[in-house]
Amino acid sequence: MTLHPAIAAVRRGVRAVLAETQPGQRIVVACSGGADSLALASAAVFEGHKAGLAIIGATVDHGLQEGSAAQAERVVGQLAAIGVDETLTARVTVAADGLGPEAAAREARYQVLAEIAERTGAALVLLGHTRDDQAETVLLGLARGSGGRSVAGMRRGFEVFRRPLLDVTRDDTAEACLIEGLDAWADPHNEDPGYARVRVRKQVLPVLEDALGPGVSAALARTAELLRPDMEFLDELAALSLRECAGSDGLSVQALAGLPQALRTRVLRAAAVAAGALDAELAYEHVTAMDALVTGWRGQRWIDLPGHLRALRADGEIRFQPSM
């Protein structure tokens, strides 16, 4: 019997990620009940059990919608029916803390999934982002003028997290669920035009596809794939330069001034985040203002940064202090 191409595509992505594991290890699959994560969970059970892995299905209840607890219980039942070895449910409190609701929910979700991985001793946590999610991320980054890091899109892996489906389309995951008889949940938030990502998905990308021809989403995802290695290489150089620029209480202005701009701005940004600046809110204007403390010093007092932090120049160093 020939395997349907949609199921094959999902399983192929999962199999490639699980190749880095060893028999006997535990793998967490994050599942909301949507088509992407249900298809991911099914493929993880199929490929994981063949590889001698234990599969843990985890669902996170953000408590942001009426009936969210019931939906979490429904997902647990679906995961058990798929054949995971263990199910877990976690409820989180989403605190904005200077972030938008979507970003705050994402931060809370990743934090609790990392805790689940640590508590269960899992080697990896699998996330269900698809090529379409990647295209939307790139387009949003372009629209916001967020620079190369944002246009490079989502990473295939970081820390304990992996994204096996970045080469798989949303249509493929929906088709895979249909063929496997999995009843995917339609999240109302995915239809709410109040979210920028939904507007990109429902309004912007269809217009681009109509005007430029099919393949825009694939091209955007390919752009991220091409750009990310460059960004990661620069980030590695910046991490090295950050250590080399360390002074007594901050970063040496002289050492910073000797760096190429592409490295210097990354060093300043990384130092600000390490000092407590909000990564998601640290904008181009903040970084260029910090850079001006090095390259255009005219006696400026300080730069206010998101996260109740300020950057200032003192005694030949760039220092970070809490805002008063």
TARA-V646037 format. One record per backbone hydrogen bond with DSSP energy under -0.5 kcal/mol. CO is the residue of the C=O (numbers start at 1). NH is the residue of the N-H. If there is no record, write none. Layout:
CO/NH + CO/NH
This chain:
4/8 + 5/9 + 6/10 + 7/11 + 8/12 + 9/13 + 10/14 + 11/15 + 12/16 + 13/17 + 14/18 + 15/19 + 17/20 + 18/21 + 22/25 + 25/54 + 26/123 + 26/124 + 27/56 + 28/30 + 28/126 + 29/58 + 33/185 + 34/38 + 35/39 + 36/40 + 37/41 + 38/42 + 39/43 + 40/44 + 41/45 + 42/46 + 43/47 + 44/48 + 45/49 + 46/50 + 47/51 + 48/53 + 49/52 + 52/24 + 54/27 + 54/56 + 55/57 + 55/85 + 55/86 + 56/29 + 56/58 + 57/88 + 58/31 + 59/61 + 59/90 + 60/62 + 61/92 + 65/68 + 67/71 + 68/72 + 69/73 + 70/74 + 71/75 + 72/76 + 73/77 + 74/78 + 75/79 + 76/80 + 77/81 + 78/82 + 79/83 + 79/84 + 86/57 + 88/59 + 90/61 + 92/94 + 93/95 + 94/96 + 96/99 + 100/104 + 101/105 + 102/106 + 103/107 + 104/108 + 105/109 + 106/110 + 107/111 + 108/112 + 109/113 + 110/114 + 111/115 + 112/116 + 113/117 + 114/118 + 115/119 + 116/120 + 117/121 + 117/122 + 124/28 + 125/162 + 126/30 + 127/164 + 127/165 + 130/134 + 131/135 + 132/136 + 133/137 + 134/138 + 135/139 + 136/140 + 137/141 + 138/142 + 139/143 + 140/144 + 141/145 + 141/146 + 142/145 + 147/150 + 147/151 + 148/152 + 150/153 + 156/163 + 158/161 + 160/125 + 161/158 + 162/127 + 162/164 + 163/166 + 165/131 + 165/168 + 168/131 + 169/173 + 170/174 + 171/175 + 172/176 + 173/177 + 174/178 + 175/179 + 176/180 + 177/181 + 177/182 + 178/181 + 181/183 + 182/184 + 185/187 + 187/190 + 188/191 + 189/192 + 191/193 + 192/195 + 195/199 + 196/200 + 197/201 + 198/202 + 199/203 + 199/204 + 200/205 + 203/207 + 204/208 + 205/209 + 206/210 + 207/211 + 208/212 + 209/213 + 213/216 + 215/219 + 216/220 + 217/221 + 218/222 + 219/223 + 220/224 + 221/225 + 222/226 + 223/227 + 224/228 + 225/229 + 227/231 + 228/232 + 229/233 + 230/234 + 231/235 + 232/236 + 233/237 + 234/238 + 235/239 + 236/240 + 237/241 + 238/242 + 239/243 + 240/244 + 241/245 + 243/246 + 245/252 + 250/247 + 251/318 + 252/256 + 253/257 + 254/258 + 256/259 + 260/263 + 260/264 + 261/265 + 262/266 + 263/267 + 264/268 + 265/269 + 266/270 + 267/271 + 268/272 + 269/273 + 270/274 + 271/275 + 272/276 + 272/277 + 273/276 + 277/279 + 278/281 + 278/282 + 279/282 + 281/283 + 283/287 + 284/288 + 285/289 + 286/290 + 287/291 + 288/292 + 289/293 + 290/293 + 290/294 + 291/294 + 291/295 + 292/296 + 303/311 + 305/309 + 306/278 + 308/323 + 309/305 + 310/321 + 311/303 + 312/314 + 312/319 + 314/317 + 316/253 + 317/314 + 317/319 + 318/251 + 319/312 + 321/310
